[in-house]
Structures are given as structure tokens and as C-alpha cells.
Amino acid sequence: MSELYKPGQKPKDSGQFKEVRPKGGQVSNTEITGVEGKPLPPTSKQGNKWAQVDKTKHKK
């Protein structure tokens, strides 16, 4: 799995993110779209983080 982000952190790349538990394992099948340079939303429980599962595929 890729780099983990805390809620409120700004991801380096846009893409799809899944919520993961502190010791690993995803929380649900729900994915959110994170935008480069914009803070990620809160997680459902304290201590959980966001993991990027798929980067946006477009040219700049």
C-alpha cells in the first residue's frame, strides 16, 4: 500500500483514497477522491488514516 495520510493533510497527488485502521486493514469499501493540495476529510474513527489506492491518470 502507498503512503498514509492523516485527516487534514494535503496529498501530494490527486486520486482515490481508502480509510485504513492504525494496524492496517481497510475500514470499508468506500473510496473518497482526494485533490492535490487540498486537505483530506476526517476519518470515521480517531487514529485511522487515508491510503492512496489509485492516482489520477491525466497529463498536466
C-alpha positions in Angstrom: 0.0 0.0 0.0 1.1 3.5 -0.6 1.9 6.4 1.7 -0.6 7.0 4.6 -2.1 10.5 5.2 -3.7 11.8 8.4 -7.1 13.6 8.2 -6.5 17.2 7.2 -3.2 16.5 5.5 -2.7 17.6 1.9 -1.9 14.7 -0.5 1.0 15.1 -3.0 -1.1 13.6 -5.8 -4.8 13.6 -6.6 -6.6 10.2 -6.7 -8.7 7.7 -4.8 -8.2 7.1 -1.1 -9.5 4.4 1.3 -9.7 4.7 5.1 -7.4 2.2 6.9 -7.0 1.2 10.6 -3.9 2.1 12.6 -2.6 -1.5 12.3 -3.6 -2.0 8.7 -6.7 -3.2 7.0 -9.3 -1.1 5.3 -12.4 0.2 7.2 -15.0 -0.1 4.4 -15.3 -0.3 0.7 -16.0 3.4 0.4 -13.4 5.5 -1.5 -13.0 9.2 -1.5 -11.4 11.5 -4.1 -8.5 13.5 -2.7 -7.3 16.5 -4.6 -3.7 17.5 -4.7 -3.1 20.4 -2.3 -6.5 20.2 -0.6 -6.9 18.7 2.9 -8.4 15.2 3.3 -11.6 14.8 5.2 -12.0 13.4 8.7 -12.0 9.7 9.2 -14.8 7.7 10.9 -12.6 7.0 14.0 -9.7 8.7 15.7 -6.3 7.1 14.7 -7.5 5.9 11.3 -5.6 7.3 8.2 -6.1 7.6 4.4 -4.2 5.4 2.0 -4.0 6.3 -1.7 -5.1 3.3 -3.8 -5.2 4.9 -7.2 -3.6 8.0 -8.6 -5.5 10.2 -11.0 -4.3 9.5 -14.6 -4.2 12.7 -16.5 -1.5 14.9 -18.0 -0.7 18.2 -16.6 
